[in-house]
């Protein structure tokens, strides 16, 4: 027999708030959740797996409307497998392009940091002790220029 989780349990496991879980249900990201006799939501393990997948989509930048479209297609069953795969293919392509851009940006930042370390090292070793304040000012001026 499958055990059920309360909205509080799911919130603790996922890091989402109960408000967000209810919102996801209201906008169709999560199918209506089974209820106990008192009306409390009872999530199944399959619900938790789906929520985990939605969180991955969101973390990778998929819009709520994109997630809604994916959830709608999923609710229509296997006949939409191709459309869902195509959506994920497109999303993955966008994600990989974003990763490439971030990697290029990281390389530029690393080069700039290395440059500043070199300037700091040069200033620290080329200046007498009384010139340290001047060296710090010069470093700040150079940093503003680059």
C-alpha positions as CSV (number, residue, x, y, z in Angstrom):
1,X,0.0,0.0,0.0
2,X,1.3,3.4,-1.0
3,X,1.8,6.0,1.7
4,X,0.7,9.5,1.1
5,X,2.4,12.8,2.0
6,X,0.8,15.9,3.3
7,X,1.4,19.3,1.7
8,X,3.7,20.1,4.6
9,X,5.7,16.9,4.0
10,X,6.0,17.7,0.3
11,X,7.0,21.3,1.1
12,X,9.8,20.0,3.4
13,X,11.1,17.5,0.9
14,X,11.0,19.9,-2.1
15,X,11.8,23.2,-0.6
16,X,8.7,24.7,-2.2
17,X,6.2,26.4,0.0
18,X,2.7,25.1,0.5
19,X,1.5,28.2,-1.2
20,X,3.6,27.4,-4.3
21,X,2.3,23.8,-4.3
22,X,-1.3,25.0,-4.2
23,X,-0.5,27.6,-7.0
24,X,1.1,24.9,-9.2
25,X,-2.1,22.8,-8.8
26,X,-4.3,25.8,-9.5
27,X,-2.5,26.7,-12.7
28,X,-2.4,23.1,-14.0
29,X,1.2,22.3,-13.4
30,X,0.2,19.6,-10.9
31,X,-2.9,17.5,-11.6
32,X,-5.5,17.8,-8.9
33,X,-4.1,16.0,-5.8
34,X,-6.1,13.3,-4.0
35,X,-7.8,14.5,-0.8
36,X,-8.4,13.0,2.6
37,X,-11.9,13.0,4.0
38,X,-11.2,16.3,5.7
39,X,-10.0,17.8,2.4
40,X,-6.3,17.8,3.1
41,X,-4.1,17.1,0.1
42,X,-2.5,13.6,-0.1
43,X,0.4,13.5,-2.5
44,X,1.7,10.2,-3.9
45,X,5.3,9.3,-4.8
46,X,4.4,9.9,-8.5
47,X,3.3,13.5,-7.6
48,X,6.6,14.0,-5.8
49,X,8.6,12.8,-8.8
50,X,6.6,15.1,-11.1
51,X,7.2,18.1,-8.8
52,X,10.9,17.3,-8.8
53,X,10.9,17.3,-12.7
54,X,9.0,20.6,-12.7
55,X,11.6,22.1,-10.3
56,X,14.4,21.0,-12.8
57,X,12.5,22.7,-15.6
58,X,12.2,25.8,-13.6
59,X,15.8,25.7,-12.4
60,X,16.9,25.5,-16.1
61,X,15.0,28.6,-17.0
62,X,11.8,27.2,-18.5
63,X,9.0,29.7,-18.1
64,X,5.8,28.9,-16.2
65,X,3.9,29.0,-19.4
66,X,6.3,26.6,-21.0
67,X,5.9,24.3,-18.0
68,X,2.1,24.6,-18.3
69,X,2.3,23.6,-22.0
70,X,4.5,20.6,-21.1
71,X,2.1,19.6,-18.3
72,X,-0.9,19.9,-20.6
73,X,0.8,17.7,-23.2
74,X,1.7,15.2,-20.5
75,X,-1.9,15.0,-19.3
76,X,-3.0,14.0,-22.9
77,X,-0.9,10.8,-22.6
78,X,1.5,9.0,-24.9
79,X,0.1,10.5,-28.1
80,X,2.0,13.7,-27.2
81,X,5.3,12.0,-26.6
82,X,6.9,13.5,-29.7
83,X,5.7,17.0,-28.9
84,X,7.1,16.7,-25.3
85,X,10.4,15.4,-26.6
86,X,10.6,18.3,-29.1
87,X,9.9,20.8,-26.3
88,X,12.7,19.3,-24.2
89,X,15.1,19.2,-27.2
90,X,14.5,22.9,-27.8
91,X,14.8,23.7,-24.1
92,X,18.1,21.7,-23.9
93,X,19.5,23.5,-26.9
94,X,18.7,26.9,-25.3
95,X,20.2,25.7,-22.0
96,X,23.4,24.5,-23.7
97,X,23.8,27.8,-25.5
98,X,23.4,29.6,-22.2
99,X,26.0,27.4,-20.6
100,X,28.4,28.2,-23.4
101,X,27.8,31.9,-22.9
102,X,28.4,31.6,-19.2
103,X,31.6,29.6,-19.7
104,X,32.9,32.3,-22.1
105,X,32.0,35.0,-19.5
106,X,33.7,33.0,-16.8
107,X,36.9,32.9,-18.9
108,X,36.8,36.6,-19.4
109,X,36.4,37.2,-15.7
110,X,39.2,34.8,-14.9
111,X,41.5,36.7,-17.3
112,X,40.5,40.0,-15.7
113,X,41.2,38.6,-12.2
114,X,44.6,37.3,-13.3
115,X,45.4,40.7,-14.7
116,X,44.5,42.5,-11.5
117,X,46.5,40.0,-9.5
118,X,49.5,40.7,-11.7
119,X,49.0,44.5,-11.2
120,X,48.7,44.0,-7.5
121,X,51.8,41.9,-7.4
122,X,53.8,44.4,-9.5
123,X,52.7,47.3,-7.3
124,X,53.5,45.5,-4.1
125,X,57.0,44.6,-5.1
126,X,57.9,47.7,-7.0
127,X,57.0,50.3,-4.4
128,X,58.9,51.2,-1.2
129,X,56.9,51.0,2.0
130,X,56.0,54.7,2.0
131,X,54.6,54.3,-1.5
132,X,52.0,51.7,-0.6
133,X,49.2,54.2,-0.3
134,X,50.1,55.7,-3.6
135,X,50.2,52.2,-5.1
136,X,46.7,51.4,-3.8
137,X,45.4,54.7,-5.4
138,X,47.1,53.8,-8.6
139,X,45.6,50.3,-8.6
140,X,42.1,51.7,-8.0
141,X,42.7,54.2,-10.9
142,X,43.9,51.4,-13.3
143,X,40.9,49.2,-12.2
144,X,38.5,52.0,-13.2
145,X,40.2,52.4,-16.6
146,X,40.0,48.7,-17.5
